[in-house]
């Protein structure tokens, strides 16, 4: 499925939801691209998972902010790859730094820089510990085992809506 077709399907999918996140956060390694960037040279040509670019463009078209939370020890390589893929400017903030623990520090920085509450964020990652930690902060977090794709986007938007509805219900009690 080509990038434009993925973008069209993602736009249709996003259009089915009334409640949308204000910010969608992506991990890099094995979420947006199928490799660990620290194992590659900056001279190499990176690639994204097949649906990733179309989904990014669709979210951007819907005026949903995008961010990166990556524990990569090679931020310079990650940024070079984002440049080479022509997607670096799509992200309102890029928190790419090594951390031995999960991504709580990444999310605190993202929240501080954007002013967007955790419960208005949707996050995609391939590591359970990061999903768990971000969820505890109030971020709707979706595990991806083979990169971000349309199915994961649907799961994320569905879960985000369910979380928002549950939150609204609790506030009315």
C-alpha positions as CSV (number, residue, x, y, z in Angstrom):
1,X,0.0,0.0,0.0
2,X,1.5,3.3,-1.1
3,X,2.1,6.3,1.1
4,X,-0.8,8.3,-0.4
5,X,-3.2,5.4,0.0
6,X,-2.2,5.0,3.7
7,X,-2.6,8.7,4.2
8,X,-6.1,8.6,2.7
9,X,-7.1,5.6,4.9
10,X,-5.6,7.2,8.0
11,X,-7.6,10.4,7.3
12,X,-10.8,8.4,6.9
13,X,-10.0,6.5,10.1
14,X,-9.3,9.7,12.1
15,X,-12.5,11.2,10.7
16,X,-14.5,8.5,12.4
17,X,-13.6,9.8,15.9
18,X,-15.0,12.8,17.6
19,X,-12.4,12.9,20.4
20,X,-8.9,13.2,19.1
21,X,-5.6,13.5,21.0
22,X,-3.9,16.9,20.9
23,X,-0.5,15.2,20.6
24,X,0.6,11.9,19.2
25,X,4.0,10.7,20.5
26,X,6.1,8.1,18.7
27,X,9.1,6.0,19.7
28,X,11.6,5.6,16.9
29,X,13.4,2.2,17.0
30,X,11.0,-0.6,16.0
31,X,8.1,1.8,16.1
32,X,8.6,4.3,13.2
33,X,11.6,2.5,11.7
34,X,12.6,-1.2,11.7
35,X,16.0,-1.0,13.3
36,X,18.1,0.4,16.2
37,X,19.6,3.6,15.0
38,X,22.7,3.2,17.2
39,X,23.6,0.1,15.2
40,X,23.8,2.0,12.0
41,X,26.1,4.7,10.6
42,X,24.8,8.2,9.9
43,X,25.9,7.6,6.3
44,X,23.3,4.8,5.8
45,X,19.9,5.4,4.2
46,X,17.1,4.7,6.7
47,X,13.6,3.6,5.9
48,X,10.3,3.8,7.8
49,X,7.7,1.1,8.4
50,X,5.4,1.0,5.3
51,X,2.5,2.8,7.0
52,X,4.4,5.3,9.1
53,X,4.8,8.2,6.7
54,X,1.2,8.2,5.5
55,X,0.0,8.1,9.2
56,X,2.3,11.0,10.1
57,X,1.0,13.1,7.2
58,X,-2.6,12.3,8.0
59,X,-2.2,13.3,11.6
60,X,-0.5,16.5,10.5
61,X,-3.3,17.3,8.1
62,X,-5.8,16.9,10.9
63,X,-3.7,19.5,12.9
64,X,-2.7,16.9,15.6
65,X,0.7,17.7,17.0
66,X,3.5,15.1,16.8
67,X,6.4,14.4,19.1
68,X,9.1,11.8,19.6
69,X,10.1,10.1,22.8
70,X,13.2,7.9,22.2
71,X,15.8,6.4,24.6
72,X,18.4,6.2,21.9
73,X,22.0,6.8,23.0
74,X,22.7,8.2,19.5
75,X,20.5,11.3,19.2
76,X,22.8,12.7,16.5
77,X,22.2,9.6,14.3
78,X,18.4,9.6,15.0
79,X,18.2,13.3,14.0
80,X,20.2,12.7,10.9
81,X,17.8,9.9,9.9
82,X,14.8,12.1,10.6
83,X,16.4,14.7,8.3
84,X,17.1,12.1,5.6
85,X,13.5,10.9,5.8
86,X,12.3,14.5,5.5
87,X,10.1,14.2,8.6
88,X,12.1,16.1,11.2
89,X,10.1,19.3,10.9
90,X,6.8,17.4,11.5
91,X,7.5,17.1,15.2
92,X,6.8,19.9,17.7
93,X,9.4,18.4,20.1
94,X,11.9,15.6,19.9
95,X,13.0,14.1,23.2
96,X,15.8,11.8,22.1
97,X,18.2,10.9,24.9
98,X,19.4,7.8,26.7
99,X,17.8,6.8,29.9
100,X,18.2,3.6,31.9
101,X,14.6,3.7,33.1
102,X,11.4,4.1,31.1
103,X,10.3,7.3,29.4
104,X,8.8,9.3,32.3
105,X,11.5,12.0,31.9
106,X,10.8,12.2,28.2
107,X,7.1,12.7,28.8
108,X,7.7,15.3,31.5
109,X,9.8,17.3,29.1
110,X,7.2,16.9,26.3
111,X,4.4,18.1,28.6
112,X,6.6,21.0,29.8
113,X,7.5,22.1,26.3
114,X,4.0,21.7,24.8
115,X,1.7,22.5,27.7
116,X,-0.5,19.5,26.6
117,X,-1.8,17.4,29.5
118,X,-0.8,13.8,29.6
119,X,-4.4,12.7,29.2
120,X,-4.6,14.5,25.8
121,X,-1.7,12.4,24.4
122,X,-1.5,9.2,22.5
123,X,1.7,7.2,22.5
124,X,3.1,4.4,20.3
125,X,6.0,2.2,21.4
126,X,7.4,-1.3,21.1
127,X,8.5,-1.8,24.7
128,X,6.0,-2.8,27.4
129,X,7.9,-1.0,30.2
130,X,7.5,2.3,28.3
131,X,3.8,1.6,27.6
132,X,3.2,0.9,31.3
133,X,5.1,3.9,32.6
134,X,3.4,6.4,30.2
135,X,0.0,4.8,31.0
136,X,0.5,5.4,34.7
137,X,1.1,9.1,33.8
138,X,-2.3,9.2,32.1
139,X,-1.1,8.9,28.5
140,X,-3.1,6.6,26.3
141,X,-0.3,4.1,25.3
142,X,-0.4,1.5,22.5
143,X,2.1,-1.3,22.1
144,X,3.2,-2.0,18.6
145,X,5.1,-5.2,17.8
146,X,5.7,-4.6,14.1
147,X,5.9,-0.9,13.7
148,X,3.1,1.7,13.7
149,X,0.4,0.8,11.1
150,X,-3.2,1.6,10.4
151,X,-4.4,-1.2,12.7
152,X,-2.4,0.3,15.6
153,X,-3.7,3.8,14.8
154,X,-7.3,2.5,15.0
155,X,-6.5,0.8,18.3
156,X,-4.9,4.0,19.6
157,X,-7.8,6.2,18.6
158,X,-10.3,3.8,20.0
159,X,-8.5,3.5,23.3
160,X,-8.0,7.2,23.5
161,X,-11.8,7.8,23.1
162,X,-12.6,5.1,25.7
163,X,-10.1,6.7,28.2
164,X,-11.6,10.2,27.6
165,X,-15.2,8.9,28.1
166,X,-14.2,7.1,31.3
167,X,-12.4,10.2,32.5
168,X,-15.5,12.4,31.7
169,X,-17.7,9.9,33.5
170,X,-15.5,9.9,36.6
171,X,-15.5,13.8,36.7
172,X,-19.3,13.8,36.7
173,X,-19.6,11.5,39.7
